[in-house]
Amino acid sequence: MPEDRWLVAGLGNPGPEYAGTRHNAGYMVAGLLADRMGARFKAHRTRNEVAEGRLAGVPVTLAKPRTYMNLSGGPVAALAGFYKIPPERIAVIHDELDIPFGAIRLKLGGGDNGHNGLRSTTQSLGTNEYYRARFGIGRPPGRMDAATFVLRDFSAAERKELPLLLDRCADAVETLLSKGLAVAQNTFHAE
């Protein structure tokens, strides 16, 4: 019996001009998880950058779709098909406007809340019953458009806290994989 592999996809936009933006929090956490596995991302024919290894003793394929955010579902679904990974072993890491900066929320299923990467993933997988690790980025200041806000770099004050918060989100993903949703929620929703 093969071990039950997980697919963990960090959402973001490719290219150096987007690297430090709020919308790329998913990419950033995926990068941390790859470091923890001692793995490097390599191009995969499913239009993902892929890193493989184990997290908390669980076999994991980490993915960063190489498409723009609004098309990220295609690569995620293609990789899930390639490895025959069912939706209940898929976790998507993404930025979330409706959660205060740095807060982490985990859930299974639900709507896309206007997040184009989630909308694309749900459409491509044909279900919304996959896990989400939501990294809070807060609401835009004043009357700033949300689309403008998510494509901006984190503020100087946020950048000071960012390494610790991204690390915490990576911990939450590892806890989800090894101990399940309830334990991960109880541990990381406390603040």
ROSE-4610 file (N, C-alpha, C; in Angstrom, 1 decimal, always signed):
// ROSE-4610
residu = [M/M/M/P/P/P/E/E/E/D/D/D/R/R/R/W/W/W/L/L/L/V/V/V/A/A/A/G/G/G/L/L/L/G/G/G/N/N/N/P/P/P/G/G/G/P/P/P/E/E/E/Y/Y/Y/A/A/A/G/G/G/T/T/T/R/R/R/H/H/H/N/N/N/A/A/A/G/G/G/Y/Y/Y/M/M/M/V/V/V/A/A/A/G/G/G/L/L/L/L/L/L/A/A/A/D/D/D/R/R/R/M/M/M/G/G/G/A/A/A/R/R/R/F/F/F/K/K/K/A/A/A/H/H/H/R/R/R/T/T/T/R/R/R/N/N/N/E/E/E/V/V/V/A/A/A/E/E/E/G/G/G/R/R/R/L/L/L/A/A/A/G/G/G/V/V/V/P/P/P/V/V/V/T/T/T/L/L/L/A/A/A/K/K/K/P/P/P/R/R/R/T/T/T/Y/Y/Y/M/M/M/N/N/N/L/L/L/S/S/S/G/G/G/G/G/G/P/P/P/V/V/V/A/A/A/A/A/A/L/L/L/A/A/A/G/G/G/F/F/F/Y/Y/Y/K/K/K/I/I/I/P/P/P/P/P/P/E/E/E/R/R/R/I/I/I/A/A/A/V/V/V/I/I/I/H/H/H/D/D/D/E/E/E/L/L/L/D/D/D/I/I/I/P/P/P/F/F/F/G/G/G/A/A/A/I/I/I/R/R/R/L/L/L/K/K/K/L/L/L/G/G/G/G/G/G/G/G/G/D/D/D/N/N/N/G/G/G/H/H/H/N/N/N/G/G/G/L/L/L/R/R/R/S/S/S/T/T/T/T/T/T/Q/Q/Q/S/S/S/L/L/L/G/G/G/T/T/T/N/N/N/E/E/E/Y/Y/Y/Y/Y/Y/R/R/R/A/A/A/R/R/R/F/F/F/G/G/G/I/I/I/G/G/G/R/R/R/P/P/P/P/P/P/G/G/G/R/R/R/M/M/M/D/D/D/A/A/A/A/A/A/T/T/T/F/F/F/V/V/V/L/L/L/R/R/R/D/D/D/F/F/F/S/S/S/A/A/A/A/A/A/E/E/E/R/R/R/K/K/K/E/E/E/L/L/L/P/P/P/L/L/L/L/L/L/L/L/L/D/D/D/R/R/R/C/C/C/A/A/A/D/D/D/A/A/A/V/V/V/E/E/E/T/T/T/L/L/L/L/L/L/S/S/S/K/K/K/G/G/G/L/L/L/A/A/A/V/V/V/A/A/A/Q/Q/Q/N/N/N/T/T/T/F/F/F/H/H/H/A/A/A/E/E/E]
num = [1/1/1/2/2/2/3/3/3/4/4/4/5/5/5/6/6/6/7/7/7/8/8/8/9/9/9/10/10/10/11/11/11/12/12/12/13/13/13/14/14/14/15/15/15/16/16/16/17/17/17/18/18/18/19/19/19/20/20/20/21/21/21/22/22/22/23/23/23/24/24/24/25/25/25/26/26/26/27/27/27/28/28/28/29/29/29/30/30/30/31/31/31/32/32/32/33/33/33/34/34/34/35/35/35/36/36/36/37/37/37/38/38/38/39/39/39/40/40/40/41/41/41/42/42/42/43/43/43/44/44/44/45/45/45/46/46/46/47/47/47/48/48/48/49/49/49/50/50/50/51/51/51/52/52/52/53/53/53/54/54/54/55/55/55/56/56/56/57/57/57/58/58/58/59/59/59/60/60/60/61/61/61/62/62/62/63/63/63/64/64/64/65/65/65/66/66/66/67/67/67/68/68/68/69/69/69/70/70/70/71/71/71/72/72/72/73/73/73/74/74/74/75/75/75/76/76/76/77/77/77/78/78/78/79/79/79/80/80/80/81/81/81/82/82/82/83/83/83/84/84/84/85/85/85/86/86/86/87/87/87/88/88/88/89/89/89/90/90/90/91/91/91/92/92/92/93/93/93/94/94/94/95/95/95/96/96/96/97/97/97/98/98/98/99/99/99/100/100/100/101/101/101/102/102/102/103/103/103/104/104/104/105/105/105/106/106/106/107/107/107/108/108/108/109/109/109/110/110/110/111/111/111/112/112/112/113/113/113/114/114/114/115/115/115/116/116/116/117/117/117/118/118/118/119/119/119/120/120/120/121/121/121/122/122/122/123/123/123/124/124/124/125/125/125/126/126/126/127/127/127/128/128/128/129/129/129/130/130/130/131/131/131/132/132/132/133/133/133/134/134/134/135/135/135/136/136/136/137/137/137/138/138/138/139/139/139/140/140/140/141/141/141/142/142/142/143/143/143/144/144/144/145/145/145/146/146/146/147/147/147/148/148/148/149/149/149/150/150/150/151/151/151/152/152/152/153/153/153/154/154/154/155/155/155/156/156/156/157/157/157/158/158/158/159/159/159/160/160/160/161/161/161/162/162/162/163/163/163/164/164/164/165/165/165/166/166/166/167/167/167/168/168/168/169/169/169/170/170/170/171/171/171/172/172/172/173/173/173/174/174/174/175/175/175/176/176/176/177/177/177/178/178/178/179/179/179/180/180/180/181/181/181/182/182/182/183/183/183/184/184/184/185/185/185/186/186/186/187/187/187/188/188/188/189/189/189/190/190/190/191/191/191]
x = [+0.9/+0.0/+0.9/+0.8/+1.6/+1.2/+2.2/+2.0/+1.0/+0.2/-0.7/+0.0/+0.3/+1.0/+0.1/+0.5/-0.2/+0.3/-0.5/-0.1/-0.4/+0.7/+0.6/+1.0/+0.0/+0.3/+0.3/+1.4/+1.5/+1.1/+0.1/-0.3/+0.4/+0.6/+1.3/+1.4/+2.2/+2.4/+3.9/+4.2/+5.6/+6.3/+7.6/+8.4/+8.9/+10.1/+10.7/+9.9/+9.1/+8.4/+7.2/+6.9/+5.8/+6.3/+7.6/+8.2/+7.8/+7.9/+7.6/+6.2/+5.3/+4.0/+3.1/+2.0/+1.1/+0.5/+0.2/-0.4/+0.5/+1.7/+2.7/+3.0/+2.2/+2.4/+2.4/+1.6/+1.6/+2.9/+3.4/+4.8/+5.8/+5.7/+6.7/+6.7/+5.5/+5.4/+5.8/+5.5/+5.9/+7.4/+8.1/+9.5/+10.1/+9.5/+10.0/+9.8/+8.7/+8.4/+9.5/+9.8/+10.8/+12.2/+12.5/+13.7/+13.7/+12.6/+12.5/+12.7/+12.2/+12.4/+13.8/+14.5/+15.8/+15.7/+14.6/+14.3/+14.4/+14.7/+14.7/+13.5/+13.0/+12.0/+12.6/+11.9/+12.3/+11.1/+11.3/+10.2/+9.6/+8.3/+7.5/+6.6/+6.4/+5.6/+4.1/+3.7/+2.3/+2.2/+3.3/+3.3/+3.4/+4.1/+4.4/+5.9/+6.4/+7.7/+7.3/+8.1/+7.7/+8.9/+8.7/+9.7/+9.1/+9.9/+9.4/+10.2/+9.5/+10.1/+9.1/+9.5/+8.6/+8.5/+7.3/+7.1/+6.4/+6.9/+6.3/+6.1/+7.0/+6.9/+6.0/+5.3/+4.3/+4.9/+4.8/+5.3/+4.5/+5.2/+4.6/+5.2/+4.3/+4.7/+4.3/+5.3/+5.0/+5.0/+4.1/+3.9/+3.8/+4.4/+4.2/+3.8/+2.5/+2.1/+2.8/+3.3/+4.0/+3.1/+1.8/+0.9/+0.6/-0.1/-0.5/-1.6/-1.8/-2.8/-4.1/-4.7/-6.1/-6.1/-5.0/-5.0/-4.3/-4.1/-3.3/-4.0/-5.3/-6.0/-5.6/-5.4/-5.0/-3.8/-2.7/-1.5/-1.7/-2.4/-2.7/-3.5/-4.5/-5.3/-4.5/-3.6/-2.8/-1.8/-1.3/-0.3/-1.1/-2.3/-3.1/-3.4/-3.7/-4.0/-2.7/-1.6/-0.3/+0.0/-0.2/+0.1/-1.1/-2.3/-3.5/-3.8/-3.7/-4.0/-5.4/-6.2/-7.6/-7.7/-8.8/-8.9/-8.7/-9.1/-9.0/-7.5/-6.6/-5.1/-4.5/-5.2/-4.7/-4.8/-3.8/-3.8/-3.3/-4.0/-3.6/-3.3/-2.2/-1.7/-1.9/-2.7/-2.9/-3.1/-3.0/-3.2/-4.7/-5.1/-6.5/-6.7/-7.5/-7.8/-8.7/-9.6/-10.5/-10.0/-8.7/-8.1/-7.0/-6.9/-5.9/-4.5/-3.6/-2.2/-1.6/-1.1/-0.3/-1.1/-2.4/-3.2/-3.3/-3.4/-3.5/-4.8/-5.5/-6.7/-6.7/-7.1/-7.1/-8.6/-8.9/-10.3/-10.3/-11.4/-11.7/-12.9/-12.8/-13.9/-14.3/-15.4/-15.9/-15.7/-16.2/-16.2/-14.8/-14.7/-13.4/-13.2/-14.3/-14.2/-13.6/-13.8/-13.3/-11.8/-11.2/-9.8/-9.7/-9.1/-9.0/-8.3/-7.2/-6.5/-7.3/-8.1/-9.0/-10.2/-10.7/-11.8/-11.3/-10.1/-9.5/-9.2/-8.7/-8.5/-9.7/-10.8/-12.1/-12.6/-12.6/-13.1/-12.3/-11.0/-10.1/-10.2/-10.3/-10.5/-11.9/-12.9/-14.3/-14.9/-14.2/-14.7/-14.1/-14.8/-14.1/-13.7/-13.8/-13.5/-12.0/-11.2/-9.8/-9.4/-8.3/-7.9/-7.3/-7.4/-6.8/-6.1/-4.9/-4.1/-4.1/-4.8/-5.1/-4.2/-3.3/-2.4/-3.0/-3.3/-4.0/-3.1/-3.6/-2.9/-3.7/-4.9/-5.7/-6.3/-7.1/-7.8/-6.9/-7.1/-6.4/-6.7/-5.7/-6.0/-6.9/-7.7/-8.5/-9.4/-9.3/-10.1/-9.4/-8.2/-7.3/-8.1/-8.0/-8.6/-7.9/-8.6/-8.1/-7.1/-7.4/-6.4/-5.1/-5.1/-3.9/-3.1/-3.9/-3.3/-2.5/-3.2/-2.5/-1.3/-1.2/+0.0/+1.1/+0.9/+2.0/+2.8/+4.0/+4.9/+4.4/+4.7/+4.4/+5.0/+4.4/+5.0/+6.3/+7.0/+8.3/+8.0/+6.9/+6.6/+6.2/+5.4/+5.0/+6.2/+7.1/+8.3/+9.1/+9.2/+9.9/+9.3/+8.0/+7.3/+7.2/+7.3/+7.0/+7.7/+9.0/+9.6/+9.0/+8.7/+8.1/+6.7/+6.0/+4.6/+4.5/+5.4/+5.4/+5.9/+6.8/+7.3/+6.1/+5.3/+4.1/+3.1/+2.9/+2.0/+2.6/+3.9/+4.5/+4.3/+4.4/+4.1/+2.7/+1.8/+0.3/+0.1/+0.7/+0.6/+1.1/+2.3/+2.9/+1.9/+1.3/+0.4/-0.8/-1.3/-2.5/-2.2/-1.0/-0.7/-0.5/+0.1/+0.5/-0.6/-1.3/-2.3/-3.7/-4.0/-5.4/-5.8/-7.0/-7.5/-7.9/-8.5/-9.0/-7.8/-6.8/-5.6/-4.9/-4.8/-4.2/-5.0/-6.3/-7.1/-7.0/-7.1/-7.0/-5.6/-4.6/-3.2/-3.0/-3.5/-3.1/-4.2/-5.4/-6.4/-6.5/-5.7/-5.8/-5.6/-4.7/-4.4/-5.5]
y = [-1.2/+0.0/+1.3/+2.1/+3.3/+4.3/+5.0/+6.0/+7.1/+7.6/+8.7/+10.0/+10.3/+11.6/+12.8/+13.9/+15.1/+16.1/+16.9/+17.9/+19.2/+20.0/+21.3/+22.4/+23.2/+24.2/+25.6/+26.3/+27.7/+28.6/+29.5/+30.3/+31.6/+32.1/+33.4/+33.7/+34.7/+35.1/+34.9/+34.4/+34.2/+35.5/+35.5/+36.6/+37.5/+38.1/+38.9/+40.1/+40.7/+41.9/+41.6/+40.3/+40.0/+39.3/+39.0/+38.2/+38.6/+39.9/+40.3/+40.8/+40.6/+41.1/+40.3/+40.9/+40.2/+39.0/+39.1/+38.0/+36.8/+37.0/+35.8/+35.2/+35.4/+34.8/+33.3/+32.7/+31.3/+30.7/+31.4/+31.1/+31.1/+32.2/+32.3/+31.2/+30.8/+29.7/+28.3/+28.1/+26.9/+26.9/+28.0/+28.1/+27.7/+28.1/+27.7/+26.2/+25.7/+24.2/+23.4/+23.9/+23.2/+23.2/+24.4/+24.5/+23.4/+23.3/+22.3/+20.9/+20.6/+19.3/+19.1/+20.1/+20.0/+19.8/+20.3/+20.0/+21.3/+21.2/+22.3/+22.2/+23.4/+23.4/+23.2/+22.3/+22.1/+22.2/+22.6/+22.7/+21.3/+21.3/+20.0/+20.3/+19.2/+19.4/+19.8/+19.8/+20.3/+21.8/+22.6/+24.0/+24.4/+23.6/+23.9/+23.9/+24.6/+24.3/+23.3/+22.2/+21.1/+20.8/+20.6/+20.1/+18.9/+17.8/+16.6/+16.2/+15.7/+15.2/+14.8/+15.0/+14.6/+15.8/+16.1/+17.1/+16.4/+16.5/+15.8/+14.3/+13.7/+12.3/+11.9/+12.9/+12.6/+13.0/+12.0/+12.4/+13.5/+14.5/+15.7/+16.1/+16.5/+17.2/+18.7/+19.6/+21.0/+21.6/+22.5/+23.1/+24.6/+25.3/+26.7/+26.8/+27.0/+27.1/+28.2/+27.9/+28.9/+29.8/+29.7/+30.6/+31.8/+32.8/+33.9/+33.4/+34.1/+33.7/+33.2/+34.0/+33.7/+32.4/+31.8/+30.6/+29.4/+29.6/+28.6/+27.3/+27.2/+25.9/+24.9/+25.3/+24.3/+23.5/+24.2/+23.4/+22.6/+23.1/+22.3/+21.1/+21.2/+20.0/+19.0/+19.6/+18.7/+17.9/+18.5/+17.8/+16.8/+17.1/+16.2/+15.0/+15.2/+14.1/+13.2/+13.9/+13.2/+12.2/+12.7/+11.8/+11.1/+11.3/+10.6/+11.0/+12.3/+12.8/+13.3/+12.7/+13.2/+14.6/+15.3/+16.6/+16.6/+15.6/+15.6/+15.5/+15.4/+15.4/+16.5/+17.6/+18.8/+20.0/+20.7/+21.9/+23.1/+24.1/+25.3/+26.5/+27.1/+28.2/+29.5/+30.4/+31.6/+32.8/+34.0/+35.3/+35.4/+36.1/+36.3/+37.7/+38.5/+39.9/+40.0/+39.1/+39.2/+38.7/+38.5/+38.0/+39.1/+39.5/+40.5/+40.0/+41.0/+40.7/+39.7/+38.6/+37.6/+36.6/+36.7/+35.7/+34.5/+33.3/+32.1/+31.4/+31.0/+30.3/+29.1/+27.9/+26.7/+26.3/+25.8/+25.2/+24.2/+23.5/+22.6/+23.1/+23.2/+23.7/+25.1/+25.5/+26.9/+27.6/+28.8/+29.6/+30.2/+31.0/+31.5/+33.0/+33.6/+34.9/+35.9/+35.8/+36.7/+36.5/+35.4/+35.1/+34.4/+35.0/+34.4/+33.1/+32.9/+31.7/+30.5/+30.8/+29.8/+29.5/+30.5/+30.3/+29.4/+29.6/+28.8/+27.4/+27.2/+25.9/+25.1/+25.7/+25.0/+24.6/+25.5/+25.2/+24.0/+24.1/+23.1/+21.7/+21.7/+20.4/+19.9/+20.8/+20.4/+20.2/+20.7/+20.6/+21.7/+22.2/+23.1/+22.4/+21.0/+20.3/+19.9/+21.0/+20.8/+21.8/+21.5/+22.3/+23.7/+24.7/+26.0/+26.4/+26.9/+27.6/+29.0/+29.8/+31.2/+32.1/+32.9/+33.8/+35.2/+35.7/+37.1/+38.2/+39.0/+40.2/+41.5/+41.3/+42.5/+43.2/+44.2/+45.0/+46.1/+46.6/+47.7/+49.0/+49.9/+51.1/+52.1/+52.9/+53.9/+53.3/+53.9/+53.5/+52.7/+52.3/+51.5/+50.3/+50.1/+48.9/+47.6/+46.6/+45.3/+44.8/+44.8/+44.3/+45.0/+46.3/+47.1/+46.7/+46.6/+46.2/+44.9/+43.9/+42.5/+42.4/+43.3/+43.3/+44.3/+44.8/+45.7/+44.9/+45.4/+44.7/+45.0/+44.1/+44.3/+45.6/+46.3/+47.5/+47.2/+48.3/+48.1/+47.4/+47.9/+47.3/+45.8/+45.5/+44.1/+43.3/+43.8/+43.0/+42.6/+43.4/+43.1/+41.8/+41.7/+40.5/+39.3/+39.6/+38.6/+37.2/+37.2/+35.9/+35.0/+35.6/+34.8/+34.3/+35.2/+34.8/+33.8/+33.9/+32.9/+31.5/+31.6/+30.4/+29.7/+30.5/+30.0/+29.4/+30.0/+29.4/+28.1/+28.0/+26.7/+25.6/+26.1/+25.2/+24.7/+25.6/+25.2/+24.2/+24.3/+23.3/+22.0/+22.0/+20.7/+20.0/+20.8/+20.3/+19.7/+20.4/+20.0/+18.6/+18.4/+17.2/+16.0/+16.3/+15.3/+15.0/+16.0/+15.8/+16.1/+16.6/+16.8/+18.2/+18.5/+19.9/+20.4/+19.6/+20.1/+20.5/+19.7/+20.0/+21.2/+21.3/+22.5/+23.8/+23.7/+24.9/+25.3/+24.3/+24.6/+25.2/+24.8/+25.3/+26.7/+26.9/+28.2/+29.2/+28.9/+29.9/+30.6/+30.2/+30.7/+32.2/+32.8/+34.2/+35.1]
z = [+0.0/+0.0/+0.0/-1.0/-1.0/+0.1/+0.6/+1.6/+1.1/+2.0/+1.5/+1.4/+0.2/-0.1/-0.1/+0.4/+0.4/-0.7/-1.2/-2.2/-1.4/-1.2/-0.6/-1.6/-2.0/-3.0/-2.4/-2.6/-2.2/-3.3/-3.2/-4.3/-4.3/-5.6/-5.7/-7.2/-7.5/-8.9/-9.2/-10.4/-10.7/-11.1/-10.9/-11.4/-10.2/-10.4/-9.3/-8.9/-9.8/-9.5/-8.5/-8.3/-7.4/-6.1/-6.1/-5.0/-3.6/-3.3/-1.9/-1.6/-2.6/-2.4/-1.5/-1.0/-0.1/-0.7/-2.0/-2.7/-2.8/-2.5/-2.6/-1.3/-0.3/+1.0/+0.9/+0.0/-0.2/-0.7/-1.7/-2.3/-1.1/-0.3/+0.8/+1.8/+2.1/+3.1/+2.4/+1.2/+0.5/+0.4/+0.2/+0.2/+1.6/+2.6/+4.0/+4.2/+3.8/+3.9/+3.1/+1.9/+1.1/+1.9/+2.5/+3.3/+4.4/+5.0/+6.2/+5.7/+4.4/+3.9/+3.3/+3.2/+2.6/+1.1/+0.5/-0.9/-1.7/-3.0/-3.9/-4.9/-5.3/-6.3/-7.7/-8.4/-9.8/-10.7/-12.0/-12.9/-13.2/-13.2/-13.5/-14.7/-15.4/-16.7/-16.5/-15.2/-14.9/-14.7/-15.1/-14.9/-13.5/-12.7/-11.3/-11.1/-10.1/-9.5/-8.3/-8.3/-7.4/-6.5/-5.2/-4.3/-3.5/-3.4/-2.7/-1.5/-0.5/+0.7/+1.7/+3.0/+4.1/+5.0/+5.5/+6.6/+7.7/+8.9/+10.1/+9.8/+9.1/+8.8/+7.6/+7.0/+6.0/+4.6/+3.6/+2.3/+1.7/+1.1/+0.6/-0.7/-1.6/-2.8/-2.7/-2.6/-2.5/-3.9/-4.1/-5.5/-5.4/-6.4/-6.6/-8.1/-8.4/-9.8/-10.5/-11.7/-12.5/-13.3/-13.1/-13.8/-12.9/-13.4/-12.6/-11.7/-10.6/-9.5/-10.0/-11.0/-11.4/-12.3/-12.6/-13.4/-12.6/-11.3/-10.6/-10.4/-10.5/-10.3/-11.3/-12.6/-13.6/-13.2/-12.9/-12.5/-11.2/-10.2/-9.0/-9.3/-10.1/-10.5/-11.4/-12.2/-13.1/-12.2/-11.2/-10.3/-9.4/-9.0/-8.2/-9.1/-10.3/-11.3/-11.5/-11.7/-11.9/-10.8/-9.5/-8.4/-7.8/-8.5/-8.0/-6.5/-6.2/-4.9/-4.8/-3.9/-3.8/-3.1/-3.3/-2.7/-1.2/-0.5/+1.0/+1.5/+0.5/+0.9/+0.1/-0.2/-0.8/+0.1/+0.4/+1.2/+0.3/+0.3/-0.5/+0.5/+0.4/+1.2/+0.5/+1.1/+0.3/+1.3/+0.7/+1.5/+1.6/+2.7/+3.0/+3.6/+2.8/+3.2/+4.5/+4.7/+5.8/+7.1/+7.2/+8.4/+8.8/+10.0/+10.4/+10.0/+9.7/+9.3/+10.3/+9.7/+10.5/+11.2/+11.2/+11.8/+10.8/+11.3/+10.5/+10.8/+9.7/+9.9/+8.9/+9.5/+8.7/+8.5/+7.4/+7.2/+6.1/+6.0/+4.9/+4.2/+2.9/+2.1/+2.2/+1.7/+1.8/+0.4/+0.4/-0.8/-1.1/-2.1/-2.5/-1.9/-1.4/-0.8/-1.7/-3.0/-4.0/-4.3/-3.8/-4.1/-5.4/-6.4/-7.7/-7.8/-6.9/-6.9/-6.4/-5.4/-4.8/-5.8/-6.5/-7.4/-8.6/-9.0/-10.1/-9.6/-8.4/-7.9/-7.7/-7.2/-7.0/-8.3/-9.3/-10.7/-11.3/-11.2/-11.8/-11.1/-9.8/-9.0/-9.1/-9.4/-9.5/-8.1/-7.1/-5.7/-4.9/-3.8/-2.9/-1.6/-1.6/-0.4/-0.3/-0.2/+0.0/+1.2/+1.8/+2.9/+2.5/+3.3/+3.1/+4.3/+4.1/+5.2/+4.8/+5.5/+5.2/+6.0/+5.3/+5.9/+5.9/+7.0/+7.1/+6.6/+5.7/+5.3/+5.6/+6.2/+6.6/+5.4/+5.7/+4.7/+4.2/+2.9/+2.5/+3.2/+3.4/+4.1/+3.3/+4.0/+3.4/+2.3/+1.1/+0.0/-1.1/-0.7/-1.6/-2.1/-3.4/-4.1/-3.6/-3.3/-2.8/-3.8/-5.1/-6.1/-6.1/-5.9/-5.7/-4.5/-3.4/-2.1/-2.1/-2.7/-2.6/-3.4/-4.4/-5.3/-4.8/-3.7/-3.0/-2.1/-1.9/-0.9/+0.5/+1.4/+2.8/+3.3/+4.2/+4.8/+5.6/+5.9/+6.6/+8.0/+8.6/+10.0/+9.8/+8.8/+8.5/+8.2/+7.4/+7.0/+8.2/+9.3/+10.5/+11.1/+11.1/+11.8/+10.8/+9.5/+8.5/+8.7/+8.9/+9.0/+10.1/+11.2/+12.3/+12.0/+11.3/+11.0/+9.9/+8.9/+7.8/+8.4/+9.4/+10.0/+10.8/+11.4/+12.1/+11.2/+10.0/+9.0/+8.5/+8.4/+8.0/+9.1/+10.3/+11.5/+11.4/+11.1/+11.0/+10.0/+8.8/+7.7/+8.2/+8.8/+9.3/+10.3/+11.2/+12.2/+11.5/+10.5/+9.8/+9.2/+8.5/+7.9/+8.9/+10.0/+10.9/+12.0/+12.4/+13.5/+13.2/+12.0/+11.5/+11.8/+11.2/+11.2/+12.6/+13.4/+14.7/+15.6/+15.6/+16.5/+15.9/+14.6/+14.0/+14.3/+14.2/+14.5/+16.0/+16.9/+18.3/+18.6/+17.9/+18.2/+17.6/+16.4/+15.7/+15.6/+16.0/+16.0/+17.3/+18.3/+19.7/+19.8/+18.9/+19.1/+18.6]
